[in-house]
Amino acid sequence: MTPEMAFECVLVSRDPTVVGTLNRVLDELSISTRHCLTSSKALNVLREGSTDLVVIDCDENDCAAEILNEIPCGVRRQTVVAISSFDRRIAGTDFVLQKPMTPASGAQSFKLVYSRMLRDYRQHARYAVMIPVVARDGNDRLVPITITNIGDGGIGLSSQEEVSIGDVLSFRLPLPDASRAINIEARILWTRDYGISGGEFVRIPPLDLDILHAWLKSKCQIRKPLVECNE
């Protein structure tokens, strides 16, 4: 999903009551839904790689386990919701919602699901920038770097100077259209050829963190739900 698009859902069920209820609930959350009657169709859609939410009716779908086993795991994976008549945990899912599901109970449950999806998306989304700064490492060495992307949990950068995994870099970052530059300390987590690296935030002063969060929220242009949710 790009920041200008809605979340995308795959709904797997043959139960018309479940489908009818969830179509209304997901539409109110501005979530785009593709309804699949079979696991093979659902798997084909999942392999396209654009799905954010998977909802599986485990009572109506004999191949639910096959779908759960095929859902790819990564840095940001899909949120998986199971619908079941039985109150039990189901491996590979994030939420299990019990039947019978009414419009009211479905709306309440999926508000929680939506809040989780939005939090995960904001945590892992990265926004491209190209900002040159001069950082200082733990040995007081000045290191020219270019910040190439930034998100809620860290940064990507490039540098012609050598940086190593574990190095902590301190710098001031002037975000476009932000009220002022913010102070960041970031630890290098990985490096690649051609001077490409990635890091996690170690310390950002509270006021600067507020500026960063406001800036990231302004870039996160997800289609707004039609109902009020706790974001």
Backbone bond lengths (Angstrom), bond angles and torsions (degrees), N, CA, C in turn:
res aa  C-N    CA-C-N  psi(-1)  N-CA   C-N-CA  omega(-1)  CA-C   N-CA-C  phi
1 M - - - 1.451 - - 1.510 110.14 -
2 T 1.331 117.07 131.25 1.449 120.46 174.74 1.520 109.18 -88.16
3 P 1.368 118.07 161.52 1.454 119.60 -177.59 1.525 113.64 -60.33
4 E 1.370 119.46 -19.10 1.460 121.60 -178.82 1.520 112.46 -91.95
5 M 1.299 119.02 2.14 1.452 121.80 -173.51 1.523 111.53 -112.80
6 A 1.336 114.21 168.13 1.462 120.12 174.46 1.523 109.53 -82.80
7 F 1.327 115.79 159.31 1.451 119.61 168.61 1.529 108.67 -61.51
8 E 1.333 116.58 147.61 1.459 121.74 -179.45 1.524 110.10 -115.60
9 C 1.339 114.92 134.92 1.465 121.42 -175.76 1.516 110.61 -123.20
10 V 1.332 115.49 143.15 1.467 122.20 167.67 1.526 107.17 -109.73
11 L 1.319 116.19 121.18 1.460 122.71 179.70 1.526 108.33 -110.40
12 V 1.331 116.66 120.30 1.467 122.21 -177.14 1.525 108.49 -112.94
13 S 1.334 116.52 106.39 1.469 120.59 179.89 1.518 109.84 -166.24
14 R 1.361 114.86 148.24 1.456 121.06 172.26 1.530 111.41 -108.85
15 D 1.322 115.60 3.24 1.464 121.23 -177.62 1.533 108.80 -87.32
16 P 1.333 118.73 112.08 1.471 120.05 -176.73 1.528 113.30 -62.38
17 T 1.329 117.21 -30.11 1.463 119.51 178.17 1.520 110.89 -67.02
18 V 1.335 115.89 -45.77 1.467 119.91 177.80 1.516 110.80 -62.46
19 V 1.320 116.69 -46.19 1.463 120.93 -177.57 1.527 110.73 -62.64
20 G 1.338 116.47 -46.08 1.457 119.88 -179.10 1.513 112.35 -62.68
21 T 1.329 116.00 -44.22 1.471 120.26 -180.00 1.519 111.38 -64.09
22 L 1.340 116.31 -48.41 1.458 119.39 -174.98 1.520 112.38 -72.52
23 N 1.319 118.39 -30.46 1.459 119.33 175.54 1.526 110.70 -59.09
24 R 1.327 116.81 -42.18 1.468 120.15 179.06 1.527 110.98 -69.04
25 V 1.334 115.90 -44.10 1.463 120.05 -178.73 1.525 111.19 -62.07
26 L 1.331 116.97 -47.45 1.462 121.07 -177.43 1.525 111.26 -68.99
27 D 1.329 116.78 -34.23 1.460 119.99 177.33 1.527 110.61 -64.15
28 E 1.324 117.44 -39.03 1.465 120.69 178.43 1.526 111.78 -66.38
29 L 1.326 116.70 -24.58 1.460 121.35 176.60 1.530 112.14 -89.94
30 S 1.331 116.44 6.10 1.477 122.38 -178.08 1.524 111.47 57.93
31 I 1.330 116.30 35.79 1.459 122.26 176.08 1.524 108.32 -99.76
32 S 1.316 116.82 123.89 1.461 122.45 178.76 1.523 109.49 -76.72
33 T 1.344 116.77 127.46 1.467 120.86 -171.69 1.520 111.45 -118.04
34 R 1.330 115.19 134.67 1.469 121.89 170.72 1.524 107.64 -114.21
35 H 1.320 115.25 118.95 1.457 121.22 -176.76 1.527 109.68 -90.63
36 C 1.320 116.17 127.29 1.460 121.52 179.13 1.525 109.06 -121.29
37 L 1.325 116.93 131.84 1.459 121.47 178.55 1.522 112.40 -85.15
38 T 1.334 117.08 -22.77 1.462 120.80 -174.91 1.524 110.56 -127.33
39 S 1.331 114.47 157.65 1.457 119.43 178.07 1.521 111.60 -67.53
40 S 1.328 117.86 -34.07 1.470 120.12 -179.22 1.525 110.55 -64.23
41 K 1.335 116.63 -41.60 1.461 119.73 177.58 1.522 110.03 -65.21
42 A 1.328 117.00 -43.14 1.461 120.38 179.85 1.526 111.31 -60.99
43 L 1.323 116.55 -42.20 1.462 120.06 -179.57 1.523 111.39 -64.71
44 N 1.319 116.90 -37.33 1.466 119.99 177.30 1.527 110.62 -62.27
45 V 1.335 116.29 -41.63 1.458 120.00 179.30 1.525 110.40 -67.36
46 L 1.326 117.30 -42.71 1.464 120.93 -179.55 1.524 111.71 -61.43
47 R 1.313 116.49 -34.70 1.468 119.94 -179.10 1.528 112.54 -69.95
48 E 1.329 117.39 -13.41 1.461 119.76 174.63 1.521 111.32 -69.76
49 G 1.343 116.17 -22.52 1.462 120.62 171.55 1.508 116.72 85.35
50 S 1.343 119.48 9.20 1.462 120.31 -176.92 1.523 113.29 -107.88
51 T 1.332 117.36 5.01 1.464 120.98 -175.45 1.520 111.75 -82.06
52 D 1.333 116.12 134.09 1.462 122.02 178.10 1.525 112.13 -104.14
53 L 1.337 117.14 -28.81 1.459 122.71 -175.03 1.519 109.37 -134.62
54 V 1.339 116.52 132.89 1.472 122.26 176.00 1.523 107.55 -120.53
55 V 1.336 116.16 123.58 1.460 121.77 177.72 1.524 107.63 -118.25
56 I 1.334 116.45 120.30 1.467 121.68 -174.70 1.519 109.21 -120.12
57 D 1.323 116.16 124.33 1.465 122.01 172.29 1.519 107.05 -82.25
58 C 1.310 116.31 100.30 1.463 120.24 -174.00 1.523 112.53 -72.81
59 D 1.335 119.08 -17.52 1.458 121.31 176.93 1.522 111.15 -78.46
60 E 1.344 116.13 -35.36 1.448 120.39 -174.42 1.517 113.38 -95.75
61 N 1.321 116.94 -10.66 1.462 120.08 -175.43 1.519 109.26 -116.81
62 D 1.334 115.93 106.48 1.465 120.65 -178.90 1.520 112.56 -67.59
63 C 1.332 117.05 -17.16 1.464 120.11 -175.47 1.527 111.36 -108.74
64 A 1.333 117.00 28.91 1.462 120.21 -179.65 1.522 110.98 -58.06
65 A 1.338 116.91 -40.54 1.464 120.13 -179.69 1.527 111.02 -60.81
66 E 1.327 116.28 -37.96 1.473 119.85 179.01 1.515 110.98 -62.08
67 I 1.329 116.59 -42.57 1.457 120.34 179.18 1.524 110.43 -65.08
68 L 1.334 116.56 -45.79 1.462 120.01 -178.62 1.521 111.77 -61.84
69 N 1.315 116.88 -37.26 1.466 120.33 179.30 1.519 112.26 -69.47
70 E 1.343 116.39 -25.98 1.457 120.12 -175.35 1.523 112.97 -91.52
71 I 1.336 116.70 -13.05 1.465 118.36 -178.69 1.518 108.73 -65.95
72 P 1.343 117.52 122.42 1.462 119.32 -175.59 1.509 111.91 -71.24
73 C 1.315 115.51 142.70 1.461 122.23 175.88 1.519 108.45 -103.81
74 G 1.311 116.25 138.41 1.448 120.01 179.69 1.510 110.17 -159.75
75 V 1.326 115.92 -162.34 1.446 120.12 179.66 1.523 109.92 -62.60
76 R 1.322 116.28 -42.00 1.459 119.80 174.31 1.520 107.41 -128.13
77 R 1.329 116.57 104.76 1.446 121.12 -177.79 1.521 109.28 -100.42
78 Q 1.327 115.22 170.69 1.447 119.73 177.29 1.528 111.89 -67.52
79 T 1.327 116.04 149.76 1.456 120.94 167.92 1.521 107.26 -81.18
80 V 1.334 117.10 131.52 1.465 121.58 -173.88 1.523 109.41 -117.57
81 V 1.338 115.94 125.67 1.456 122.23 -179.78 1.529 108.55 -119.83
82 A 1.320 116.89 129.71 1.466 121.93 174.99 1.519 109.07 -104.58
83 I 1.335 115.89 139.98 1.464 122.58 173.00 1.525 106.67 -110.08
84 S 1.331 117.13 126.49 1.455 119.58 -174.56 1.526 111.14 -149.21
85 S 1.333 115.68 151.31 1.465 120.83 174.26 1.521 111.65 -77.88
86 F 1.328 116.47 -12.95 1.461 120.99 -175.02 1.522 110.37 -108.93
87 D 1.310 116.04 138.20 1.456 122.29 179.33 1.523 108.56 -85.91
88 R 1.330 115.88 87.57 1.457 120.65 -176.89 1.518 109.55 -152.38
89 R 1.298 115.62 156.64 1.456 120.08 175.78 1.521 109.60 -75.96
90 I 1.327 116.24 145.01 1.462 121.67 178.75 1.520 107.42 -125.82
91 A 1.309 116.05 118.74 1.468 121.18 -177.18 1.526 110.41 -57.95
92 G 1.322 115.29 138.17 1.453 120.97 176.88 1.514 114.03 90.41
93 T 1.338 118.09 0.91 1.460 120.78 -179.70 1.528 110.43 -113.38
94 D 1.328 114.63 157.34 1.461 120.95 177.69 1.525 111.65 -97.59
95 F 1.327 116.76 -30.70 1.456 122.43 179.06 1.525 108.33 -138.00
96 V 1.344 116.38 143.78 1.459 121.69 170.86 1.525 107.04 -122.82
97 L 1.332 116.73 118.51 1.457 122.80 -179.27 1.519 108.79 -108.10
98 Q 1.313 115.62 133.70 1.460 119.84 -171.44 1.528 111.71 -94.87
99 K 1.327 115.01 140.47 1.461 121.31 171.64 1.530 109.49 -79.30
100 P 1.330 118.23 158.47 1.468 126.21 -4.52 1.528 110.89 -74.39
101 M 1.325 116.59 145.00 1.454 121.85 -178.26 1.528 109.23 -107.00
102 T 1.308 116.40 122.44 1.452 122.31 176.77 1.524 109.41 -96.14
103 P 1.317 118.08 163.75 1.467 118.97 175.40 1.525 112.83 -55.71
104 A 1.352 116.84 -37.47 1.470 119.55 -179.04 1.520 111.27 -69.96
105 S 1.337 117.16 -46.98 1.465 119.51 -178.96 1.521 110.73 -68.28
106 G 1.339 116.99 -37.30 1.458 119.91 177.78 1.518 111.92 -63.84
107 A 1.335 116.21 -42.48 1.465 119.81 179.72 1.517 110.94 -63.32
108 Q 1.335 116.88 -43.88 1.454 120.65 -179.53 1.528 111.43 -64.02
109 S 1.330 117.14 -44.23 1.465 121.24 -178.81 1.524 111.30 -64.73
110 F 1.334 116.44 -42.71 1.458 118.54 -175.22 1.519 113.04 -78.65
111 K 1.319 117.98 -14.93 1.459 118.63 168.84 1.525 109.96 -64.47
112 L 1.329 116.63 -39.63 1.466 120.75 176.57 1.525 110.67 -66.33
113 V 1.334 116.08 -41.68 1.467 120.42 177.98 1.528 109.84 -61.40
114 Y 1.327 116.42 -44.89 1.468 120.76 -178.58 1.527 110.83 -61.96
115 S 1.340 116.86 -43.20 1.459 120.15 179.63 1.525 111.16 -61.23
116 R 1.337 116.31 -39.51 1.461 120.38 177.31 1.527 110.27 -64.95
117 M 1.330 117.73 -43.90 1.461 121.31 179.74 1.518 111.42 -61.40
118 L 1.329 115.86 -44.39 1.456 119.93 -178.69 1.516 111.18 -64.69
119 R 1.339 116.85 -41.31 1.466 120.90 178.41 1.525 110.77 -63.16
120 D 1.332 116.81 -43.97 1.467 119.99 179.73 1.522 111.21 -65.62
121 Y 1.330 115.29 -39.85 1.467 118.38 -179.38 1.526 110.94 -63.52
122 R 1.326 115.89 -46.00 1.459 119.07 -179.22 1.522 111.44 -65.21
123 Q 1.327 116.94 -33.64 1.466 120.35 -179.50 1.517 111.39 -66.87
124 H 1.323 117.72 -36.00 1.460 120.29 -172.73 1.524 114.27 -103.90
125 A 1.334 117.41 -14.75 1.463 119.44 179.98 1.528 109.83 -67.08
126 R 1.320 116.22 140.61 1.453 122.21 175.45 1.526 108.74 -123.03
127 Y 1.326 116.13 142.57 1.459 121.47 -178.13 1.518 109.04 -116.34
128 A 1.327 114.55 128.75 1.455 120.33 -175.43 1.525 110.86 -70.79
129 V 1.307 115.49 133.34 1.457 123.30 172.70 1.531 106.63 -138.26
130 M 1.290 116.94 175.42 1.462 121.60 174.66 1.525 106.64 -149.22
131 I 1.357 115.41 82.27 1.462 121.22 -170.40 1.530 109.51 -121.57
132 P 1.322 118.64 111.25 1.471 120.64 176.72 1.526 110.88 -78.51
133 V 1.327 116.38 133.98 1.466 121.99 176.23 1.521 107.75 -141.43
134 V 1.314 115.28 168.42 1.464 120.63 173.63 1.523 107.43 -113.02
135 A 1.331 115.45 117.67 1.462 121.09 -178.26 1.525 109.96 -99.19
136 R 1.328 114.53 162.31 1.462 120.95 176.17 1.524 107.58 -121.92
137 D 1.346 117.29 128.65 1.459 119.37 -179.51 1.529 111.04 -92.87
138 G 1.341 117.05 -175.54 1.449 121.71 -175.97 1.514 113.98 -66.21
139 N 1.334 117.52 -18.09 1.468 121.96 177.55 1.520 112.09 -96.92
140 D 1.333 115.87 14.12 1.469 122.62 179.22 1.525 112.05 66.84
141 R 1.333 116.00 22.61 1.459 121.15 177.39 1.525 108.93 -85.93
142 L 1.326 116.39 136.90 1.454 121.29 176.51 1.528 109.10 -85.96
143 V 1.333 115.36 127.87 1.462 120.95 -174.80 1.532 109.28 -126.95
144 P 1.327 118.82 109.50 1.472 119.90 175.13 1.536 109.55 -68.78
145 I 1.318 116.53 126.49 1.462 121.28 178.44 1.524 108.60 -135.46
146 T 1.320 115.15 163.74 1.463 121.45 172.78 1.521 108.19 -123.17
147 I 1.309 117.32 120.39 1.460 121.89 176.29 1.519 107.68 -75.79
148 T 1.336 116.81 120.96 1.466 121.04 -175.43 1.521 113.04 -102.00
149 N 1.341 117.49 -24.27 1.464 120.20 174.57 1.519 108.64 -158.69
150 I 1.323 115.03 159.02 1.466 119.98 -178.66 1.518 109.08 -148.57
151 G 1.324 115.62 145.51 1.454 121.72 177.82 1.510 109.46 -145.01
152 D 1.320 115.75 -167.40 1.456 121.24 -176.10 1.526 111.93 -68.23
153 G 1.337 117.26 -27.00 1.458 119.39 -174.40 1.508 116.06 -111.77
154 G 1.334 117.54 -7.70 1.449 117.01 -177.76 1.513 113.33 176.16
155 I 1.338 114.49 -165.71 1.458 121.51 -174.01 1.523 110.41 -137.55
156 G 1.312 115.34 160.17 1.450 122.73 164.47 1.516 107.46 -113.08
157 L 1.323 117.04 147.52 1.463 119.28 -178.00 1.517 110.41 -149.72
158 S 1.307 115.09 163.43 1.458 121.53 172.41 1.526 108.39 -132.23
159 S 1.315 115.95 151.12 1.458 120.19 -179.30 1.522 109.60 -158.39
160 Q 1.317 115.18 144.46 1.463 119.89 173.17 1.523 110.81 -84.10
161 E 1.335 116.91 -14.18 1.451 121.72 174.82 1.529 109.26 -86.03
162 E 1.327 116.35 153.28 1.463 119.51 179.94 1.525 110.57 -76.97
163 V 1.330 115.64 129.68 1.463 121.47 170.93 1.521 106.87 -124.99
164 S 1.321 116.28 149.21 1.460 121.29 -174.58 1.518 110.28 -121.23
165 I 1.316 115.41 155.35 1.463 120.86 175.46 1.526 109.23 -58.58
166 G 1.313 116.41 130.55 1.460 121.48 -178.10 1.512 114.05 99.50
167 D 1.347 117.96 -18.84 1.464 120.05 176.75 1.523 109.88 -60.98
168 V 1.316 116.89 139.49 1.462 122.32 174.13 1.526 107.80 -108.41
169 L 1.321 115.80 121.15 1.457 122.41 -178.44 1.521 109.46 -108.70
170 S 1.319 116.19 136.17 1.459 122.45 177.03 1.530 108.55 -115.32
171 F 1.335 116.65 135.52 1.468 120.03 -178.71 1.519 109.89 -162.96
172 R 1.340 114.88 163.65 1.454 122.23 173.02 1.517 108.24 -102.61
173 L 1.323 115.80 131.29 1.460 120.51 -174.42 1.521 109.86 -117.31
174 P 1.345 117.92 115.71 1.467 121.09 176.36 1.540 110.49 -87.64
175 L 1.313 116.91 94.88 1.461 120.68 179.11 1.525 110.23 -70.54
176 P 1.326 118.20 140.21 1.467 120.46 178.62 1.525 111.83 -57.10
177 D 1.335 116.64 128.81 1.469 124.29 176.16 1.523 113.57 70.24
178 A 1.329 119.25 4.69 1.467 120.85 174.92 1.522 108.99 -77.76
179 S 1.343 116.20 158.33 1.461 120.38 -175.29 1.528 112.25 -66.27
180 R 1.341 116.33 -30.58 1.465 120.35 177.94 1.518 108.79 -162.95
181 A 1.320 116.12 168.86 1.458 121.00 176.89 1.528 109.78 -69.08
182 I 1.337 115.92 149.10 1.462 120.85 -179.41 1.524 109.96 -113.93
183 N 1.332 115.02 151.91 1.467 121.75 -179.89 1.521 109.77 -94.67
184 I 1.326 116.02 131.06 1.462 121.74 -175.78 1.516 110.03 -133.72
185 E 1.331 115.77 137.98 1.460 122.25 164.21 1.522 107.17 -116.00
186 A 1.334 117.29 125.83 1.462 121.58 -176.68 1.517 110.17 -132.81
187 R 1.329 115.46 139.54 1.468 121.87 178.57 1.524 109.62 -98.97
188 I 1.322 117.59 132.19 1.460 122.20 178.74 1.525 109.29 -71.59
189 L 1.322 116.19 124.23 1.464 121.83 179.94 1.518 112.77 -101.42
190 W 1.311 117.78 -30.55 1.461 120.85 -178.95 1.518 109.89 -154.22
191 T 1.311 114.92 154.91 1.462 121.53 176.72 1.526 109.07 -134.02
192 R 1.312 115.58 153.08 1.460 122.48 177.28 1.527 108.75 -132.08
193 D 1.320 114.66 175.70 1.465 119.27 176.00 1.526 110.39 -62.64
194 Y 1.302 115.41 162.64 1.467 123.59 175.99 1.526 112.16 65.73
195 G 1.337 117.79 23.57 1.450 120.88 172.81 1.511 115.76 77.55
196 I 1.334 117.75 17.84 1.458 121.58 179.99 1.524 109.57 -89.35
197 S 1.351 116.87 133.61 1.465 121.68 -178.60 1.523 110.15 -143.17
198 G 1.323 114.52 164.79 1.457 120.68 175.15 1.504 110.00 -137.50
199 G 1.334 116.97 147.91 1.453 119.56 -177.18 1.512 113.00 -144.36
200 E 1.334 114.39 161.83 1.465 121.80 176.40 1.517 109.14 -107.27
201 F 1.331 116.66 151.98 1.448 120.33 177.52 1.527 109.97 -71.61
202 V 1.338 115.72 134.52 1.459 122.38 174.51 1.520 109.57 -101.67
203 R 1.304 116.43 -44.17 1.462 120.60 -179.44 1.518 109.78 -153.87
204 I 1.338 114.81 133.41 1.460 122.86 169.63 1.526 106.22 -136.78
205 P 1.323 119.25 125.76 1.468 119.77 179.02 1.533 111.24 -55.12
206 P 1.333 117.84 146.88 1.467 121.10 -174.18 1.528 114.66 -51.83
207 L 1.334 118.12 -45.51 1.457 119.81 -179.19 1.525 111.24 -65.95
208 D 1.323 116.14 -37.64 1.461 120.10 177.93 1.523 110.70 -68.56
209 L 1.351 116.34 -35.62 1.457 119.96 177.75 1.526 110.78 -64.36
210 D 1.332 116.66 -37.37 1.463 120.00 175.95 1.527 110.92 -61.85
211 I 1.330 116.51 -41.30 1.471 120.57 178.27 1.520 110.25 -63.25
212 L 1.345 116.59 -43.59 1.461 119.99 179.40 1.525 111.17 -62.53
213 H 1.335 117.43 -46.37 1.465 120.29 -179.26 1.521 111.43 -62.19
214 A 1.332 117.05 -40.86 1.463 119.98 178.20 1.523 110.69 -64.71
215 W 1.314 116.79 -39.26 1.465 120.55 179.18 1.527 110.73 -65.75
216 L 1.334 116.86 -44.65 1.461 120.32 179.38 1.525 110.97 -63.96
217 K 1.330 116.74 -40.33 1.464 119.71 179.91 1.518 110.95 -63.70
218 S 1.336 117.27 -35.65 1.464 120.69 178.85 1.522 111.79 -66.59
219 K 1.343 116.82 -25.35 1.460 121.18 179.91 1.512 112.31 -87.89
220 C 1.317 117.67 -15.46 1.467 122.51 -174.80 1.522 109.08 -89.00
221 Q 1.318 116.82 80.94 1.453 122.02 -174.02 1.530 111.22 -91.23
222 I 1.327 116.37 62.12 1.457 121.40 175.41 1.520 108.68 -79.10
223 R 1.317 116.59 140.74 1.454 120.91 179.08 1.525 109.95 -56.94
224 K 1.328 116.59 128.40 1.456 121.70 -175.28 1.530 110.89 -70.62
225 P 1.337 117.53 139.82 1.463 119.89 174.44 1.511 110.94 -69.04
226 L 1.340 116.35 157.09 1.463 121.49 179.62 1.519 111.27 -80.79
227 V 1.338 117.37 -13.42 1.455 121.91 179.66 1.528 107.81 -117.50
228 E 1.309 115.53 159.98 1.456 120.27 -178.32 1.511 110.21 -76.47
229 C 1.345 115.57 131.15 1.461 121.67 177.80 1.513 108.74 -129.15
230 N 1.341 114.42 155.23 1.456 120.21 176.12 1.517 108.72 -83.10
231 E 1.348 117.03 100.81 1.460 121.33 -177.43 1.519 111.31 -91.06
